[in-house]
Amino acid sequence: MLIVLVALAVLFSLAAEMAYGFFADRYEVSWVRPELAEHAAIVRAQGRLREQNRVSNLNAR
């Protein structure tokens, strides 16, 4: 009976650790995503500015 209890405790511990890892990763990702979205917006804005500068330089010639 003791072996069964130890086996159940080990299985429960492994399941709890896997669940903790899953939720910790989801929490960490939720902090990263706004930064990635902000970075993507900055890169898009820089691309538009470069394109506008090229067009204005071509028109100035």
C-alpha positions as CSV (number, residue, x, y, z in Angstrom):
1,M,0.0,0.0,0.0
2,L,2.9,2.3,0.8
3,I,4.3,1.8,-2.7
4,V,1.0,2.8,-4.2
5,L,0.9,5.9,-2.2
6,V,4.4,6.9,-3.1
7,A,3.7,6.2,-6.8
8,L,0.6,8.4,-6.6
9,A,2.6,11.2,-4.9
10,V,5.2,11.0,-7.6
11,L,2.7,11.1,-10.4
12,F,0.8,14.0,-8.7
13,S,4.1,15.9,-8.3
14,L,5.0,15.4,-12.0
15,A,1.6,16.5,-13.1
16,A,1.7,19.6,-10.8
17,E,5.2,20.5,-12.1
18,M,4.0,20.2,-15.7
19,A,1.0,22.3,-15.1
20,Y,3.1,24.9,-13.3
21,G,5.5,25.0,-16.3
22,F,2.7,25.4,-18.7
23,F,1.1,28.3,-16.8
24,A,4.4,30.0,-16.1
25,D,5.2,29.9,-19.8
26,R,1.8,31.4,-20.7
27,Y,2.3,34.2,-18.1
28,E,5.8,34.9,-19.4
29,V,4.5,35.0,-23.0
30,S,1.8,37.5,-22.1
31,W,4.5,39.9,-20.9
32,V,6.6,39.5,-24.1
33,R,3.8,39.9,-26.7
34,P,3.1,43.6,-26.1
35,E,6.8,44.3,-26.5
36,L,6.9,42.3,-29.7
37,A,3.9,44.1,-31.0
38,E,5.5,47.5,-30.2
39,H,8.7,46.4,-31.9
40,A,6.8,45.4,-35.0
41,A,5.0,48.7,-35.1
42,I,8.2,50.6,-34.8
43,V,9.8,48.6,-37.7
44,R,6.7,49.1,-39.9
45,A,6.9,52.9,-39.2
46,Q,10.6,53.0,-40.0
47,G,9.9,51.2,-43.3
48,R,7.2,53.7,-44.2
49,L,9.5,56.6,-43.4
50,R,12.3,55.2,-45.5
51,E,9.9,54.7,-48.4
52,Q,8.6,58.3,-48.1
53,N,12.1,59.6,-48.0
54,R,13.0,57.7,-51.2
55,V,10.0,59.0,-53.0
56,S,10.6,62.6,-51.8
57,N,14.3,62.3,-52.9
58,L,13.3,61.1,-56.3
59,N,10.7,63.9,-56.7
60,A,13.4,66.5,-55.7
61,R,15.6,65.6,-58.6
